[in-house]
Amino acid sequence: MTDAELIAIARAAESGRGRPAALDAEVCTRGPIAEVLLSDPRYARGGGLLVVIDTATGIVLRVVPQL
């Protein structure tokens, strides 16, 4: 999967939780797992989400709020 596809999956998971769209996204891929950090630079802390995705299937494994 490309970074753009992973970010799209993470943003869909974010909107499914009723959260406003984050402006920044950072992708870190480690083997079959990708971690996408969604954040908003307007906030010094908090408001972000870490979305863990299986890169083979595109299934969201975990969504962790960042405090």
C-alpha positions in Angstrom: 0.0 0.0 0.0 1.1 3.5 -0.7 1.4 6.2 2.0 -1.5 8.0 0.4 -3.7 4.9 0.7 -2.7 4.4 4.3 -3.4 8.0 5.2 -6.9 7.7 3.5 -7.7 4.6 5.6 -6.5 6.4 8.8 -8.6 9.5 8.0 -11.7 7.3 7.4 -11.1 5.7 10.8 -10.7 9.2 12.3 -14.0 10.5 10.8 -15.7 7.3 11.9 -14.9 8.4 15.4 -16.6 11.7 14.9 -13.4 13.7 14.9 -12.5 16.6 12.7 -10.0 15.8 10.0 -6.4 16.2 11.1 -4.2 18.4 9.0 -0.9 16.5 9.2 -0.2 12.8 8.7 3.0 10.8 9.2 3.4 7.2 8.1 5.9 4.7 9.6 5.8 1.2 8.0 7.4 -1.7 9.8 7.0 -5.0 8.0 3.3 -5.8 7.6 2.2 -3.1 10.0 1.9 0.6 9.3 1.5 3.3 11.9 -0.2 6.6 10.8 0.0 9.5 13.1 -2.7 12.1 12.4 -2.2 15.5 14.1 -3.2 19.1 14.0 -0.3 21.6 14.3 -2.7 24.2 15.8 -2.5 22.3 19.1 0.7 22.0 21.0 -0.4 18.7 22.5 -3.2 16.3 22.1 -5.9 16.0 19.6 -4.1 13.5 17.4 -4.6 9.8 16.6 -2.3 6.9 16.1 -3.9 4.5 13.6 -2.3 1.0 13.3 -3.1 -0.7 9.9 -2.3 -4.1 8.5 -0.7 -3.2 5.1 -1.7 -6.5 3.5 -5.4 -6.1 4.1 -5.9 -2.5 4.9 -7.7 -3.4 8.1 -7.4 -1.0 11.0 -6.0 -2.9 13.9 -6.0 -0.2 16.6 -6.8 3.5 17.0 -5.0 5.2 19.9 -5.8 8.8 20.9 -2.7 10.9 21.5 -2.8 13.0 24.6 
